[in-house]
Amino acid sequence: MLDHLTAKNHALEQELQIERGKVLLAARSQQQEAETNALRSRVEDMETEIKVLREQNQKLKNDAETSLKKIKNLEVWKRRMRSMMDGDMEDEIE
């Protein structure tokens, strides 16, 4: 009878350890799931931020191209004006 009770006690202790292990695994699983969800949320935020930055970058590139075109156009006008002024000065000297 004592052997039977000892074996039963040992089996119950093993079952208790298994259940404790299951509880620990469930808690870890929930923690990992929460961390995974937090990381997914952060990734989504970063993707949104990247999209906004790309749009801003494209706008800045477009603005820079427009400014360069204006500068080139002004340089052409500057050369024309200088040429006209130089031409007028030569006419006055002669």
Buried (B, 14 or more C-beta within 10 A) or exposed (E): EEEEEEEEEEEEEEEEEEEEEEEEEEEEEEEEEEEEEEEEEEEEEEEEEEEEEEEEEEEEEEEEEEEEEEEEEEEEEEEEEEEEEEEEEEEEEE
